Amino acid sequence: MDHPPLTKRYGFFRCKNCKRQWESANIFCVKNTKKVFFEQRCATCGDSVNPYRTENLCCPRCGNDDCICSDDDNHRHVNPGKPHRSELCEKCLAGYRCDEEPKKWCRRCKMHQPCRC
C-alpha cells in the first residue's frame, strides 16, 4: 500500500472505549489538509483512535509553526528520551517507519519515487 504525501502534526487523543487521553507529535495528515491518514492504538484497550484535534508542530523556542530554528528543536511537548511506541502506531504497523525521511511523491503514477514512470 502506498500513501499520498503526508505532513507531520501534533494530535490530541481520547479513546471512546476506555476514556484514556494522550497527546502525540507523530500524527500524519494528508498534506495541505487536516485529514489524519494513520490512527494510533490506545495503550490501555488497543482500540484504533483518531485524534479529536490536530495542530501544526510549533517550535518551543520561537513559537512559530515554520521557523528558522534547527529541526531538532521543532517539537512540542516532546521528551527526546521517551521511546516511540511503534507497537501502537498504525504507520509503523503498516510498514512505514516514523523516523524515515519522507519520499518524493509522483503525481503521475500516484506512488513514491522511485516510481513506475
Secondary structure as UniProt FT lines:
FT   STRAND          6..14
FT   TURN            16..18
FT   STRAND          21..30
FT   TURN            31..32
FT   STRAND          40..41
FT   TURN            43..45
FT   STRAND          48..49
FT   STRAND          53..56
FT   TURN            60..62
FT   HELIX           71..73
FT   TURN            80..81
FT   TURN            86..88
FT   HELIX           90..93
FT   TURN            94..95
FT   TURN            98..99
FT   STRAND          105..106
FT   TURN            107..110
FT   STRAND          111..112
//
